[in-house]
Amino acid sequence: MFRQASRLLARTLRAGARPLSTDLPAAPTPDSAFIESWKKVIPNIEPPKTPSHFMQPRPATPSSLPSKMTVNFVLPYASELSAKEVLR
């Protein structure tokens, strides 16, 4: 297993860095062509909704760190800290 670790690590580094989750594109808009064709075939039933219809957009990422941050520390059966503000 350790003999293959260096090879796997080298292959991972060669593949390039994966984009961070903040680099994702905006949520896709509903396909108007699909909705139009749906209305032609089944005019009395609304088009199906996808999970993206129910998701709330992400809040904007601040450009700098705030002076205080809210921390939640939860254990399996207890909440040690709940919405505690700490200095950075």
PDB file as gemmi writes it, atoms N, CA and C in Angstrom:
CRYST1    1.000    1.000    1.000  90.00  90.00  90.00 P 1                      
ATOM      1  N   MET A   1       0.826  -1.189   0.000  1.00  0.00           N  
ATOM      2  CA  MET A   1       0.000   0.000   0.000  1.00  0.00           C  
ATOM      3  C   MET A   1       0.872   1.256   0.000  1.00  0.00           C  
ATOM      4  N   PHE A   2       1.929   1.261   0.821  1.00  0.00           N  
ATOM      5  CA  PHE A   2       2.795   2.430   0.882  1.00  0.00           C  
ATOM      6  C   PHE A   2       3.623   2.581  -0.396  1.00  0.00           C  
ATOM      7  N   ARG A   3       3.877   1.453  -1.102  1.00  0.00           N  
ATOM      8  CA  ARG A   3       4.614   1.545  -2.357  1.00  0.00           C  
ATOM      9  C   ARG A   3       3.805   2.321  -3.394  1.00  0.00           C  
ATOM     10  N   GLN A   4       2.494   2.221  -3.338  1.00  0.00           N  
ATOM     11  CA  GLN A   4       1.639   2.879  -4.315  1.00  0.00           C  
ATOM     12  C   GLN A   4       1.280   4.302  -3.912  1.00  0.00           C  
ATOM     13  N   ALA A   5       1.515   4.665  -2.668  1.00  0.00           N  
ATOM     14  CA  ALA A   5       1.114   5.992  -2.178  1.00  0.00           C  
ATOM     15  C   ALA A   5       1.808   7.106  -2.939  1.00  0.00           C  
ATOM     16  N   SER A   6       3.107   6.957  -3.190  1.00  0.00           N  
ATOM     17  CA  SER A   6       3.822   8.013  -3.901  1.00  0.00           C  
ATOM     18  C   SER A   6       3.321   8.136  -5.334  1.00  0.00           C  
ATOM     19  N   ARG A   7       3.009   7.012  -5.972  1.00  0.00           N  
ATOM     20  CA  ARG A   7       2.497   7.058  -7.340  1.00  0.00           C  
ATOM     21  C   ARG A   7       1.122   7.703  -7.391  1.00  0.00           C  
ATOM     22  N   LEU A   8       0.264   7.364  -6.442  1.00  0.00           N  
ATOM     23  CA  LEU A   8      -1.073   7.952  -6.406  1.00  0.00           C  
ATOM     24  C   LEU A   8      -1.007   9.444  -6.095  1.00  0.00           C  
ATOM     25  N   LEU A   9      -0.111   9.840  -5.212  1.00  0.00           N  
ATOM     26  CA  LEU A   9       0.042  11.259  -4.882  1.00  0.00           C  
ATOM     27  C   LEU A   9       0.550  12.031  -6.089  1.00  0.00           C  
ATOM     28  N   ALA A  10       1.498  11.475  -6.814  1.00  0.00           N  
ATOM     29  CA  ALA A  10       2.035  12.141  -8.002  1.00  0.00           C  
ATOM     30  C   ALA A  10       0.956  12.273  -9.076  1.00  0.00           C  
ATOM     31  N   ARG A  11       0.123  11.239  -9.238  1.00  0.00           N  
ATOM     32  CA  ARG A  11      -0.940  11.289 -10.225  1.00  0.00           C  
ATOM     33  C   ARG A  11      -1.969  12.358  -9.846  1.00  0.00           C  
ATOM     34  N   THR A  12      -2.255  12.487  -8.567  1.00  0.00           N  
ATOM     35  CA  THR A  12      -3.203  13.494  -8.104  1.00  0.00           C  
ATOM     36  C   THR A  12      -2.665  14.897  -8.348  1.00  0.00           C  
ATOM     37  N   LEU A  13      -1.387  15.111  -8.089  1.00  0.00           N  
ATOM     38  CA  LEU A  13      -0.792  16.430  -8.296  1.00  0.00           C  
ATOM     39  C   LEU A  13      -0.703  16.780  -9.783  1.00  0.00           C  
ATOM     40  N   ARG A  14      -0.456  15.772 -10.642  1.00  0.00           N  
ATOM     41  CA  ARG A  14      -0.378  16.017 -12.074  1.00  0.00           C  
ATOM     42  C   ARG A  14      -1.738  16.375 -12.656  1.00  0.00           C  
ATOM     43  N   ALA A  15      -2.811  15.837 -12.072  1.00  0.00           N  
ATOM     44  CA  ALA A  15      -4.149  16.063 -12.618  1.00  0.00           C  
ATOM     45  C   ALA A  15      -4.567  17.523 -12.484  1.00  0.00           C  
ATOM     46  N   GLY A  16      -3.911  18.267 -11.626  1.00  0.00           N  
ATOM     47  CA  GLY A  16      -4.252  19.676 -11.444  1.00  0.00           C  
ATOM     48  C   GLY A  16      -5.189  19.851 -10.264  1.00  0.00           C  
ATOM     49  N   ALA A  17      -5.296  21.076  -9.845  1.00  0.00           N  
ATOM     50  CA  ALA A  17      -6.125  21.378  -8.686  1.00  0.00           C  
ATOM     51  C   ALA A  17      -7.590  21.392  -9.093  1.00  0.00           C  
ATOM     52  N   ARG A  18      -8.414  20.828  -8.270  1.00  0.00           N  
ATOM     53  CA  ARG A  18      -9.852  20.864  -8.521  1.00  0.00           C  
ATOM     54  C   ARG A  18     -10.388  22.210  -8.080  1.00  0.00           C  
ATOM     55  N   PRO A  19     -11.448  22.710  -8.712  1.00  0.00           N  
ATOM     56  CA  PRO A  19     -11.992  24.002  -8.311  1.00  0.00           C  
ATOM     57  C   PRO A  19     -12.631  23.929  -6.927  1.00  0.00           C  
ATOM     58  N   LEU A  20     -12.549  25.021  -6.207  1.00  0.00           N  
ATOM     59  CA  LEU A  20     -13.191  25.090  -4.905  1.00  0.00           C  
ATOM     60  C   LEU A  20     -14.694  25.217  -5.084  1.00  0.00           C  
ATOM     61  N   SER A  21     -15.435  24.960  -4.015  1.00  0.00           N  
ATOM     62  CA  SER A  21     -16.893  25.045  -4.118  1.00  0.00           C  
ATOM     63  C   SER A  21     -17.360  26.465  -4.398  1.00  0.00           C  
ATOM     64  N   THR A  22     -16.548  27.471  -4.088  1.00  0.00           N  
ATOM     65  CA  THR A  22     -16.950  28.844  -4.372  1.00  0.00           C  
ATOM     66  C   THR A  22     -16.788  29.182  -5.847  1.00  0.00           C  
ATOM     67  N   ASP A  23     -16.085  28.321  -6.607  1.00  0.00           N  
ATOM     68  CA  ASP A  23     -15.888  28.555  -8.024  1.00  0.00           C  
ATOM     69  C   ASP A  23     -17.018  27.999  -8.883  1.00  0.00           C  
ATOM     70  N   LEU A  24     -18.049  27.463  -8.263  1.00  0.00           N  
ATOM     71  CA  LEU A  24     -19.143  26.877  -9.021  1.00  0.00           C  
ATOM     72  C   LEU A  24     -19.943  27.946  -9.748  1.00  0.00           C  
ATOM     73  N   PRO A  25     -20.494  27.602 -10.900  1.00  0.00           N  
ATOM     74  CA  PRO A  25     -21.327  28.589 -11.606  1.00  0.00           C  
ATOM     75  C   PRO A  25     -22.645  28.792 -10.879  1.00  0.00           C  
ATOM     76  N   ALA A  26     -23.362  29.820 -11.276  1.00  0.00           N  
ATOM     77  CA  ALA A  26     -24.656  30.113 -10.663  1.00  0.00           C  
ATOM     78  C   ALA A  26     -25.637  28.993 -10.984  1.00  0.00           C  
ATOM     79  N   ALA A  27     -26.710  28.933 -10.228  1.00  0.00           N  
ATOM     80  CA  ALA A  27     -27.721  27.900 -10.435  1.00  0.00           C  
ATOM     81  C   ALA A  27     -28.305  28.008 -11.838  1.00  0.00           C  
ATOM     82  N   PRO A  28     -28.510  26.870 -12.510  1.00  0.00           N  
ATOM     83  CA  PRO A  28     -29.028  26.932 -13.867  1.00  0.00           C  
ATOM     84  C   PRO A  28     -30.481  27.413 -13.894  1.00  0.00           C  
ATOM     85  N   THR A  29     -30.818  28.108 -14.953  1.00  0.00           N  
ATOM     86  CA  THR A  29     -32.193  28.578 -15.114  1.00  0.00           C  
ATOM     87  C   THR A  29     -32.998  27.477 -15.781  1.00  0.00           C  
ATOM     88  N   PRO A  30     -34.303  27.466 -15.569  1.00  0.00           N  
ATOM     89  CA  PRO A  30     -35.126  26.442 -16.203  1.00  0.00           C  
ATOM     90  C   PRO A  30     -35.032  26.541 -17.725  1.00  0.00           C  
ATOM     91  N   ASP A  31     -35.017  25.418 -18.371  1.00  0.00           N  
ATOM     92  CA  ASP A  31     -34.907  25.374 -19.818  1.00  0.00           C  
ATOM     93  C   ASP A  31     -36.233  25.787 -20.445  1.00  0.00           C  
ATOM     94  N   SER A  32     -36.241  26.946 -21.094  1.00  0.00           N  
ATOM     95  CA  SER A  32     -37.489  27.466 -21.654  1.00  0.00           C  
ATOM     96  C   SER A  32     -38.001  26.587 -22.788  1.00  0.00           C  
ATOM     97  N   ALA A  33     -37.089  25.969 -23.567  1.00  0.00           N  
ATOM     98  CA  ALA A  33     -37.524  25.083 -24.649  1.00  0.00           C  
ATOM     99  C   ALA A  33     -38.251  23.864 -24.086  1.00  0.00           C  
ATOM    100  N   PHE A  34     -37.734  23.323 -22.985  1.00  0.00           N  
ATOM    101  CA  PHE A  34     -38.388  22.180 -22.362  1.00  0.00           C  
ATOM    102  C   PHE A  34     -39.772  22.559 -21.846  1.00  0.00           C  
ATOM    103  N   ILE A  35     -39.871  23.723 -21.221  1.00  0.00           N  
ATOM    104  CA  ILE A  35     -41.160  24.158 -20.666  1.00  0.00           C  
ATOM    105  C   ILE A  35     -42.166  24.381 -21.791  1.00  0.00           C  
ATOM    106  N   GLU A  36     -41.728  24.994 -22.892  1.00  0.00           N  
ATOM    107  CA  GLU A  36     -42.635  25.207 -24.021  1.00  0.00           C  
ATOM    108  C   GLU A  36     -43.112  23.894 -24.613  1.00  0.00           C  
ATOM    109  N   SER A  37     -42.190  22.945 -24.805  1.00  0.00           N  
ATOM    110  CA  SER A  37     -42.598  21.655 -25.359  1.00  0.00           C  
ATOM    111  C   SER A  37     -43.487  20.889 -24.383  1.00  0.00           C  
ATOM    112  N   TRP A  38     -43.261  21.044 -23.078  1.00  0.00           N  
ATOM    113  CA  TRP A  38     -44.117  20.412 -22.081  1.00  0.00           C  
ATOM    114  C   TRP A  38     -45.533  20.968 -22.185  1.00  0.00           C  
ATOM    115  N   LYS A  39     -45.644  22.288 -22.302  1.00  0.00           N  
ATOM    116  CA  LYS A  39     -46.965  22.923 -22.408  1.00  0.00           C  
ATOM    117  C   LYS A  39     -47.704  22.492 -23.670  1.00  0.00           C  
ATOM    118  N   LYS A  40     -46.972  22.209 -24.764  1.00  0.00           N  
ATOM    119  CA  LYS A  40     -47.617  21.753 -26.000  1.00  0.00           C  
ATOM    120  C   LYS A  40     -48.177  20.350 -25.831  1.00  0.00           C  
ATOM    121  N   VAL A  41     -47.426  19.481 -25.153  1.00  0.00           N  
ATOM    122  CA  VAL A  41     -47.839  18.085 -25.009  1.00  0.00           C  
ATOM    123  C   VAL A  41     -48.857  17.927 -23.887  1.00  0.00           C  
ATOM    124  N   ILE A  42     -48.584  18.534 -22.732  1.00  0.00           N  
ATOM    125  CA  ILE A  42     -49.462  18.396 -21.564  1.00  0.00           C  
ATOM    126  C   ILE A  42     -49.796  19.796 -21.058  1.00  0.00           C  
ATOM    127  N   PRO A  43     -50.795  20.461 -21.642  1.00  0.00           N  
ATOM    128  CA  PRO A  43     -51.062  21.846 -21.246  1.00  0.00           C  
ATOM    129  C   PRO A  43     -51.721  22.009 -19.878  1.00  0.00           C  
ATOM    130  N   ASN A  44     -52.370  20.970 -19.379  1.00  0.00           N  
ATOM    131  CA  ASN A  44     -53.105  21.131 -18.125  1.00  0.00           C  
ATOM    132  C   ASN A  44     -52.310  20.721 -16.887  1.00  0.00           C  
ATOM    133  N   ILE A  45     -51.061  20.286 -17.038  1.00  0.00           N  
ATOM    134  CA  ILE A  45     -50.221  19.899 -15.901  1.00  0.00           C  
ATOM    135  C   ILE A  45     -48.975  20.776 -15.918  1.00  0.00           C  
ATOM    136  N   GLU A  46     -48.613  21.294 -14.756  1.00  0.00           N  
ATOM    137  CA  GLU A  46     -47.418  22.133 -14.636  1.00  0.00           C  
ATOM    138  C   GLU A  46     -46.159  21.294 -14.900  1.00  0.00           C  
ATOM    139  N   PRO A  47     -45.118  21.891 -15.455  1.00  0.00           N  
ATOM    140  CA  PRO A  47     -43.865  21.149 -15.667  1.00  0.00           C  
ATOM    141  C   PRO A  47     -43.280  20.687 -14.336  1.00  0.00           C  
ATOM    142  N   PRO A  48     -42.524  19.578 -14.339  1.00  0.00           N  
ATOM    143  CA  PRO A  48     -41.933  19.081 -13.086  1.00  0.00           C  
ATOM    144  C   PRO A  48     -40.894  20.052 -12.547  1.00  0.00           C  
ATOM    145  N   LYS A  49     -40.765  20.066 -11.236  1.00  0.00           N  
ATOM    146  CA  LYS A  49     -39.780  20.930 -10.581  1.00  0.00           C  
ATOM    147  C   LYS A  49     -38.565  20.093 -10.216  1.00  0.00           C  
ATOM    148  N   THR A  50     -37.413  20.684 -10.393  1.00  0.00           N  
ATOM    149  CA  THR A  50     -36.166  20.012 -10.056  1.00  0.00           C  
ATOM    150  C   THR A  50     -35.712  20.485  -8.673  1.00  0.00           C  
ATOM    151  N   PRO A  51     -34.740  19.824  -8.059  1.00  0.00           N  
ATOM    152  CA  PRO A  51     -34.274  20.260  -6.742  1.00  0.00           C  
ATOM    153  C   PRO A  51     -33.771  21.696  -6.724  1.00  0.00           C  
ATOM    154  N   SER A  52     -33.261  22.197  -7.855  1.00  0.00           N  
ATOM    155  CA  SER A  52     -32.756  23.570  -7.867  1.00  0.00           C  
ATOM    156  C   SER A  52     -33.877  24.594  -7.690  1.00  0.00           C  
ATOM    157  N   HIS A  53     -35.120  24.205  -7.974  1.00  0.00           N  
ATOM    158  CA  HIS A  53     -36.242  25.111  -7.747  1.00  0.00           C  
ATOM    159  C   HIS A  53     -36.454  25.371  -6.256  1.00  0.00           C  
ATOM    160  N   PHE A  54     -36.122  24.390  -5.424  1.00  0.00           N  
ATOM    161  CA  PHE A  54     -36.399  24.474  -3.997  1.00  0.00           C  
ATOM    162  C   PHE A  54     -35.218  25.024  -3.194  1.00  0.00           C  
ATOM    163  N   MET A  55     -34.047  25.113  -3.796  1.00  0.00           N  
ATOM    164  CA  MET A  55     -32.864  25.568  -3.078  1.00  0.00           C  
ATOM    165  C   MET A  55     -32.818  27.084  -3.014  1.00  0.00           C  
ATOM    166  N   GLN A  56     -32.386  27.594  -1.890  1.00  0.00           N  
ATOM    167  CA  GLN A  56     -32.197  29.028  -1.719  1.00  0.00           C  
ATOM    168  C   GLN A  56     -30.827  29.408  -2.261  1.00  0.00           C  
ATOM    169  N   PRO A  57     -30.687  30.583  -2.867  1.00  0.00           N  
ATOM    170  CA  PRO A  57     -29.357  30.985  -3.348  1.00  0.00           C  
ATOM    171  C   PRO A  57     -28.407  31.220  -2.181  1.00  0.00           C  
ATOM    172  N   ARG A  58     -27.138  30.968  -2.427  1.00  0.00           N  
ATOM    173  CA  ARG A  58     -26.130  31.173  -1.381  1.00  0.00           C  
ATOM    174  C   ARG A  58     -25.953  32.649  -1.094  1.00  0.00           C  
ATOM    175  N   PRO A  59     -25.693  33.004   0.152  1.00  0.00           N  
ATOM    176  CA  PRO A  59     -25.403  34.418   0.438  1.00  0.00           C  
ATOM    177  C   PRO A  59     -24.054  34.804  -0.166  1.00  0.00           C  
ATOM    178  N   ALA A  60     -23.877  36.076  -0.397  1.00  0.00           N  
ATOM    179  CA  ALA A  60     -22.632  36.561  -0.993  1.00  0.00           C  
ATOM    180  C   ALA A  60     -21.466  36.328  -0.036  1.00  0.00           C  
ATOM    181  N   THR A  61     -20.321  35.975  -0.578  1.00  0.00           N  
ATOM    182  CA  THR A  61     -19.125  35.750   0.220  1.00  0.00           C  
ATOM    183  C   THR A  61     -18.473  37.095   0.525  1.00  0.00           C  
ATOM    184  N   PRO A  62     -18.242  37.403   1.812  1.00  0.00           N  
ATOM    185  CA  PRO A  62     -17.617  38.687   2.138  1.00  0.00           C  
ATOM    186  C   PRO A  62     -16.167  38.718   1.656  1.00  0.00           C  
ATOM    187  N   SER A  63     -15.677  39.903   1.319  1.00  0.00           N  
ATOM    188  CA  SER A  63     -14.315  40.023   0.808  1.00  0.00           C  
ATOM    189  C   SER A  63     -13.268  39.984   1.918  1.00  0.00           C  
ATOM    190  N   SER A  64     -13.662  40.293   3.155  1.00  0.00           N  
ATOM    191  CA  SER A  64     -12.719  40.244   4.268  1.00  0.00           C  
ATOM    192  C   SER A  64     -13.346  39.493   5.439  1.00  0.00           C  
ATOM    193  N   LEU A  65     -12.501  39.037   6.333  1.00  0.00           N  
ATOM    194  CA  LEU A  65     -12.985  38.317   7.505  1.00  0.00           C  
ATOM    195  C   LEU A  65     -13.634  39.285   8.489  1.00  0.00           C  
ATOM    196  N   PRO A  66     -14.737  38.888   9.099  1.00  0.00           N  
ATOM    197  CA  PRO A  66     -15.350  39.763  10.098  1.00  0.00           C  
ATOM    198  C   PRO A  66     -14.520  39.777  11.382  1.00  0.00           C  
ATOM    199  N   SER A  67     -14.741  40.784  12.224  1.00  0.00           N  
ATOM    200  CA  SER A  67     -13.983  40.861  13.470  1.00  0.00           C  
ATOM    201  C   SER A  67     -14.449  39.800  14.469  1.00  0.00           C  
ATOM    202  N   LYS A  68     -15.713  39.410  14.389  1.00  0.00           N  
ATOM    203  CA  LYS A  68     -16.240  38.340  15.236  1.00  0.00           C  
ATOM    204  C   LYS A  68     -16.856  37.269  14.348  1.00  0.00           C  
ATOM    205  N   MET A  69     -16.706  36.022  14.773  1.00  0.00           N  
ATOM    206  CA  MET A  69     -17.269  34.904  14.032  1.00  0.00           C  
ATOM    207  C   MET A  69     -18.184  34.123  14.963  1.00  0.00           C  
ATOM    208  N   THR A  70     -19.238  33.548  14.415  1.00  0.00           N  
ATOM    209  CA  THR A  70     -20.169  32.732  15.196  1.00  0.00           C  
ATOM    210  C   THR A  70     -19.731  31.278  15.106  1.00  0.00           C  
ATOM    211  N   VAL A  71     -19.651  30.602  16.259  1.00  0.00           N  
ATOM    212  CA  VAL A  71     -19.170  29.231  16.332  1.00  0.00           C  
ATOM    213  C   VAL A  71     -20.260  28.341  16.904  1.00  0.00           C  
ATOM    214  N   ASN A  72     -20.445  27.179  16.284  1.00  0.00           N  
ATOM    215  CA  ASN A  72     -21.320  26.136  16.808  1.00  0.00           C  
ATOM    216  C   ASN A  72     -20.467  24.886  16.985  1.00  0.00           C  
ATOM    217  N   PHE A  73     -20.448  24.324  18.183  1.00  0.00           N  
ATOM    218  CA  PHE A  73     -19.709  23.102  18.464  1.00  0.00           C  
ATOM    219  C   PHE A  73     -20.695  22.082  18.996  1.00  0.00           C  
ATOM    220  N   VAL A  74     -20.951  21.050  18.194  1.00  0.00           N  
ATOM    221  CA  VAL A  74     -21.994  20.085  18.534  1.00  0.00           C  
ATOM    222  C   VAL A  74     -21.383  18.700  18.647  1.00  0.00           C  
ATOM    223  N   LEU A  75     -21.665  18.025  19.734  1.00  0.00           N  
ATOM    224  CA  LEU A  75     -21.302  16.630  19.923  1.00  0.00           C  
ATOM    225  C   LEU A  75     -22.513  15.772  19.591  1.00  0.00           C  
ATOM    226  N   PRO A  76     -22.351  14.463  19.454  1.00  0.00           N  
ATOM    227  CA  PRO A  76     -23.501  13.635  19.056  1.00  0.00           C  
ATOM    228  C   PRO A  76     -24.730  13.767  19.946  1.00  0.00           C  
ATOM    229  N   TYR A  77     -24.533  13.960  21.250  1.00  0.00           N  
ATOM    230  CA  TYR A  77     -25.691  14.006  22.143  1.00  0.00           C  
ATOM    231  C   TYR A  77     -25.842  15.323  22.886  1.00  0.00           C  
ATOM    232  N   ALA A  78     -25.019  16.302  22.571  1.00  0.00           N  
ATOM    233  CA  ALA A  78     -25.095  17.576  23.285  1.00  0.00           C  
ATOM    234  C   ALA A  78     -24.556  18.697  22.412  1.00  0.00           C  
ATOM    235  N   SER A  79     -24.962  19.897  22.725  1.00  0.00           N  
ATOM    236  CA  SER A  79     -24.458  21.076  22.033  1.00  0.00           C  
ATOM    237  C   SER A  79     -23.619  21.864  23.031  1.00  0.00           C  
ATOM    238  N   GLU A  80     -22.312  21.886  22.834  1.00  0.00           N  
ATOM    239  CA  GLU A  80     -21.415  22.564  23.763  1.00  0.00           C  
ATOM    240  C   GLU A  80     -21.460  24.069  23.581  1.00  0.00           C  
ATOM    241  N   LEU A  81     -21.367  24.532  22.339  1.00  0.00           N  
ATOM    242  CA  LEU A  81     -21.452  25.955  22.038  1.00  0.00           C  
ATOM    243  C   LEU A  81     -22.511  26.138  20.949  1.00  0.00           C  
ATOM    244  N   SER A  82     -23.388  27.091  21.184  1.00  0.00           N  
ATOM    245  CA  SER A  82     -24.415  27.346  20.203  1.00  0.00           C  
ATOM    246  C   SER A  82     -24.466  28.845  19.904  1.00  0.00           C  
ATOM    247  N   ALA A  83     -24.087  29.225  18.700  1.00  0.00           N  
ATOM    248  CA  ALA A  83     -24.084  30.620  18.256  1.00  0.00           C  
ATOM    249  C   ALA A  83     -23.267  31.515  19.189  1.00  0.00           C  
ATOM    250  N   LYS A  84     -22.099  31.028  19.582  1.00  0.00           N  
ATOM    251  CA  LYS A  84     -21.197  31.798  20.439  1.00  0.00           C  
ATOM    252  C   LYS A  84     -20.311  32.649  19.556  1.00  0.00           C  
ATOM    253  N   GLU A  85     -20.237  33.953  19.841  1.00  0.00           N  
ATOM    254  CA  GLU A  85     -19.395  34.859  19.061  1.00  0.00           C  
ATOM    255  C   GLU A  85     -17.998  34.895  19.662  1.00  0.00           C  
ATOM    256  N   VAL A  86     -16.992  34.716  18.814  1.00  0.00           N  
ATOM    257  CA  VAL A  86     -15.612  34.749  19.261  1.00  0.00           C  
ATOM    258  C   VAL A  86     -14.831  35.721  18.396  1.00  0.00           C  
ATOM    259  N   LEU A  87     -13.749  36.275  18.947  1.00  0.00           N  
ATOM    260  CA  LEU A  87     -12.878  37.168  18.178  1.00  0.00           C  
ATOM    261  C   LEU A  87     -11.975  36.314  17.299  1.00  0.00           C  
ATOM    262  N   ARG A  88     -11.600  36.821  16.167  1.00  0.00           N  
ATOM    263  CA  ARG A  88     -10.728  36.040  15.291  1.00  0.00           C  
ATOM    264  C   ARG A  88      -9.291  36.208  15.647  1.00  0.00           C  
TER     265      ARG A  88                                                      
END                                                                             
